[in-house]
Amino acid sequence: MVVSVSERKPKSSKKRDDPRIFFSNNLCSIFFRCLFYLTLLTVIFFFLTYLSLSFTTLISNNVLHICVSRKLNDPYCLTDGFKSVLQTPTNLTTKKDVIGKDDAVGSEENEDGEKAFGDQNKSQDTNLNHDNKDGDMGSIQSSTFATETSRDGVSSKDTKRDGMSVISVAARKTKNESEEEQDNYIKPKNDGEGYALRAVTKYLQVQRSWILTRNKTKNLRSCEGKGVYVYDIPSKFNRDLLGHCKDMVPWTNMCRFFKNDGFGEPIKNLGQGWFMTHQYALEPILHSRVLKHPCRVYRESQAKVFYVPFYGGFDVLRWHFKNVSNDVKDRLGIEVLKWLGSKESWKRNAGKDHVFVLGKISWDFRRNKLAWGSRFLDLQEMQNPTKLLIERHPWELNDIAIPHPTYFHPKTDNDITSWQNKMTSKARRNLISFAGGARPGNPNSIRSTLIQQCRSLSDQCRFLNCSSGSCDKPENVIKLFQDSELCLQPPGDSPTRRSVFDSLISGCIPVIFDPYTAYYQYAWHLPENHKRYSLFINQEDVKEKRVNVVEKLMTKTRKEREDMRRYIVHHLLPGLVYGDSNAKFDRFRDAFDITFDNLVEKINKVV
């Protein structure tokens, strides 16, 4: 059978172009592109909305700061003067209304000490036995404070951002004691103030993380990795400034205060180691100690720390009471930075391993719209170095507050031990005392109220009126504190007071009214647990007459006072005094030693 098969022409595999398919494909492409850009614009819109909503205002010392909070507990502020830890400031001056700003360095309004001395107002829990009469705490004080900080939740792991070592604070399930106490210090009126207060605590925790840890104190006497290089800067930046002593302030010749490496003339009737030390003498005192430090090196390549001996405090002080332009006030600070800028040692780490000692309060170097002080610390070049001051800016991480110089400068271990024994055995005739004067021109001052309450119970409280010149001689103040159990320490022209340290080394328990007087300042030298060394009464309660300070303090038992005094005298006192420039301590670490140890530790973590 024959079967016929018809041949069918195979279809071509090549598709003919269809305009409908082409149009459909392009339409899909355009749609997805539009969707992508719309999504991107939506994300940007919501981000900008979040950013704008997170703007807030922070109030510090009656200054309004405009801030954006990237993390609700970490505000970044656009007004210079409440800068973020990692913010790089500009050279512009800032707007900060500073309360008082040590209104007169011993002016007629200065009633806390002799006029020649300037304003006296510028002024951790341990596991050791309180009854350690020998005062061994001085030799390991730094490590003890570090141990306490560790217990309070500061992580030992640090990270580095923009060259700054930032220590993370571990999240806590419950508020620790310091946070609870902080709520009692200042009641935030709004979220902005709350952010500001939390920022203060955070920065203090970071500073405490730089305290030398216990396991490193075994090699305290070793200089390995601790070399300090002292720049030989032109004398116009330091020694020549002391040559202006005769007319530095209008009402006194300051020259007598600059003798004996900055300690001043001896005070013979107080005994060995006591000097007429000016409260702003920190710069020459520390300069002398660094020059004689056993870890000083003479080659930059061997240095861990670079010390710049610029007497910026005296540069500022000499212009306080003279009618000169801001350019004149700023000139020397700008010149010293220009001099440093030519050094490879400065360029290598952008100044992070450099330290300046400035013997005045931070606000004196952050001039605002008022013609007071310089803008030295607001210069961009000054953001990385460490600044050692008698009062720090609470929101500047590299501002480190160290104790005001006192009149006592021991030379040996025996000098300290003898003084400790005298202060613990001293009979104290006064329960409470206050050395100071009223501030009638300051409506926020609580001094007049304290004076009135003290005078109304004169059998319990003794008042030394500095307005009448009674405090012109340091002996009068020191002897009053030696005779007293509790010493009232209200703020003066600025929150901190030299008088706090005078009372502590005299065994007189300070009564604090403003947390910025001590608690938010001296992270390296005072323990976080303030109850060990002080009593706190909120100044707002005093201002509103809600408390009688004298009556409240009378409720403290003798045992409570004695326990606190033993802790102050045997555990804190050695670390609060600056020893003689030729001091040789074997058992103690004085204020300078503690500062130097922790400074090296800070630079090791930051650089």
Secondary structure as GFF3:
##gff-version 3
##sequence-region A 1 607
A	DSSP	alpha_helix	19	53	.	.	.	ID=ss1
A	DSSP	beta_strand	55	60	.	.	.	ID=ss2
A	DSSP	beta_strand	63	71	.	.	.	ID=ss3
A	DSSP	beta_strand	74	77	.	.	.	ID=ss4
A	DSSP	three_ten_helix	115	117	.	.	.	ID=ss5
A	DSSP	alpha_helix	137	151	.	.	.	ID=ss6
A	DSSP	beta_strand	154	161	.	.	.	ID=ss7
A	DSSP	beta_strand	164	169	.	.	.	ID=ss8
A	DSSP	alpha_helix	177	185	.	.	.	ID=ss9
A	DSSP	alpha_helix	191	208	.	.	.	ID=ss10
A	DSSP	three_ten_helix	214	219	.	.	.	ID=ss11
A	DSSP	beta_strand	228	230	.	.	.	ID=ss12
A	DSSP	three_ten_helix	235	237	.	.	.	ID=ss13
A	DSSP	alpha_helix	239	242	.	.	.	ID=ss14
A	DSSP	three_ten_helix	254	258	.	.	.	ID=ss15
A	DSSP	three_ten_helix	268	270	.	.	.	ID=ss16
A	DSSP	alpha_helix	282	291	.	.	.	ID=ss17
A	DSSP	beta_strand	296	297	.	.	.	ID=ss18
A	DSSP	three_ten_helix	300	302	.	.	.	ID=ss19
A	DSSP	beta_strand	305	308	.	.	.	ID=ss20
A	DSSP	alpha_helix	312	317	.	.	.	ID=ss21
A	DSSP	alpha_helix	326	341	.	.	.	ID=ss22
A	DSSP	alpha_helix	344	348	.	.	.	ID=ss23
A	DSSP	beta_strand	354	361	.	.	.	ID=ss24
A	DSSP	three_ten_helix	362	365	.	.	.	ID=ss25
A	DSSP	three_ten_helix	376	378	.	.	.	ID=ss26
A	DSSP	three_ten_helix	380	382	.	.	.	ID=ss27
A	DSSP	beta_strand	386	391	.	.	.	ID=ss28
A	DSSP	beta_strand	399	401	.	.	.	ID=ss29
A	DSSP	alpha_helix	413	425	.	.	.	ID=ss30
A	DSSP	beta_strand	430	436	.	.	.	ID=ss31
A	DSSP	alpha_helix	447	456	.	.	.	ID=ss32
A	DSSP	beta_strand	461	465	.	.	.	ID=ss33
A	DSSP	three_ten_helix	466	468	.	.	.	ID=ss34
A	DSSP	alpha_helix	474	482	.	.	.	ID=ss35
A	DSSP	beta_strand	484	489	.	.	.	ID=ss36
A	DSSP	alpha_helix	498	505	.	.	.	ID=ss37
A	DSSP	beta_strand	509	512	.	.	.	ID=ss38
A	DSSP	three_ten_helix	515	517	.	.	.	ID=ss39
A	DSSP	three_ten_helix	530	532	.	.	.	ID=ss40
A	DSSP	beta_strand	535	536	.	.	.	ID=ss41
A	DSSP	alpha_helix	539	543	.	.	.	ID=ss42
A	DSSP	alpha_helix	549	553	.	.	.	ID=ss43
A	DSSP	alpha_helix	558	567	.	.	.	ID=ss44
A	DSSP	pi_helix	568	572	.	.	.	ID=ss45
A	DSSP	three_ten_helix	573	576	.	.	.	ID=ss46
A	DSSP	alpha_helix	591	606	.	.	.	ID=ss47
###
